[in-house]
Amino acid sequence: MTIYNFSAGPAVLPKEVLQQAQAELLDWHGSGMSVMEMSHRGKEFMGIAAQAEADLRELMGIPSNYKVLFLQGGASQQFAMIPMNLLRGKTSADYLNTGEWSKKAISEAKKFGSVNVVATGADKNFSYVPEFSTWKRDPDAAYLHYTPNETIGGVEFNWLPEAGDVPLVADMSSCILSRPIDVSKYGLIYAGAQKNIGPAGLTIVIVRDDLIGQTVAGTPTMLDYKTHADNDSMYNTPPTYGIYIAGLVFQMLKRQGGLAAMEQTNIAKAELLYAAIDASNSFYNCPVALSDRSRMNVPFTLKDANLDGDFLKQADARGLLQLKGHRSVGGMRASIYNAMPLAGVQALVDFMNEFAKKNS
Ligand SMILES: *Cc1c(COP(=O)(O)O)cnc(C)c1O
């Protein structure tokens, strides 16, 4: 039976990447060592890390005045590092609140300065992106933070907030590499790797170099972007195996035609799944506003929540795993990141159609 893993994260990885890692597990390129056993300062691993960075720069078109940092601590640690590094003597930052991850970023930022919430989706249970014209922005904000894809609520931006001179900061944990973006529009982009890049334990930060080096007093060395930027992410031991796997993913994405090709596949997958939900005569419902539906995380409920248990059990038996929705939302959630093939979404849709027919 083919298994399709719809987990929100850690999530499915490309089979060919796992197979390559398996083939190289005990002896990387004739070195006689596993990548896990290598010194991060040896020429083999330095080469692996440099290649991963070069490939990510190529895939995303990262300009040369941006640093790429390979860190640990998850996206959650960035919730603190961002205000510590980016307030730069200012007292307030702008935050958009579109759901669970925005809220966590906001509550952490409040420890370091005042937070101006420019707009919130709370009035409609975080099921949409508030229109840009309604945002109450502070022209003197240190930066503007938003979450382009709310992994739990399934709310995604299909447009770019134009922040002007205020550095735009984006938590791309669950949408990085899913479509082409213009990196030069951002001051800082960050993402935990375990959704759309690689294994848990690696966090990627892409930061414009003029924003580095003006931390709040008392910032620990490890939480200062300058420490990592000045040392090519090798100030201390980086998450070496995670960087290696991420590098394999980047190479595979390049072979497959880059982010424009990924976007086409991701659109096709999302359209297939949303079409099935919308054509189900309200047997399935997606609570998210049409224009703001995520291509990566698709939350949906069943008309009768008493059927949830049967749905999950039967899906499991068909090899369709990890469809249970987040505990704060309930229902189901299908995460269909880059590594989920169209065939996986088709298998899910086939099952959903059958299940609806049997239980209507
Ligand atoms: C998963 C996720 C996080 C948290 O990531 P950790 O690496 O577990 O800290 C933050 N933001 C978004 C949008 C996420 O999807």
The ligand as an SDF file (V2000), in Angstrom:
LIG
                    3D

 15 15  0  0  0  0  0  0  0  0999 V2000
    5.2980   25.3020   12.7660 C   0  0  0  0  0  0  0  0  0  0  0  0
    5.2740   26.7840   12.7600 C   0  0  0  0  0  0  0  0  0  0  0  0
    5.9430   27.5420   13.7260 C   0  0  0  0  0  0  0  0  0  0  0  0
    6.6830   26.9090   14.8800 C   0  0  0  0  0  0  0  0  0  0  0  0
    7.8220   26.2930   14.4280 O   0  0  0  0  0  0  0  0  0  0  0  0
    8.8520   25.6000   15.4520 P   0  0  0  0  0  0  0  0  0  0  0  0
    9.9830   25.2560   14.5350 O   0  0  0  0  0  0  0  0  0  0  0  0
    8.1670   24.4250   16.0440 O   0  0  0  0  0  0  0  0  0  0  0  0
    9.2300   26.6000   16.4670 O   0  0  0  0  0  0  0  0  0  0  0  0
    5.8870   28.9100   13.6390 C   0  0  0  0  0  0  0  0  0  0  0  0
    5.2340   29.5250   12.6390 N   0  0  0  0  0  0  0  0  0  0  0  0
    4.5820   28.8280   11.6830 C   0  0  0  0  0  0  0  0  0  0  0  0
    3.8640   29.5640   10.5910 C   0  0  0  0  0  0  0  0  0  0  0  0
    4.5830   27.4480   11.7160 C   0  0  0  0  0  0  0  0  0  0  0  0
    3.9440   26.7480   10.7670 O   0  0  0  0  0  0  0  0  0  0  0  0
  1  2  1  0
  2  3  1  0
  2 14  2  0
  3  4  1  0
  3 10  2  0
  4  5  1  0
  5  6  1  0
  6  7  2  0
  6  8  1  0
  6  9  1  0
 10 11  1  0
 11 12  2  0
 12 13  1  0
 12 14  1  0
 14 15  1  0
M  END
$$$$
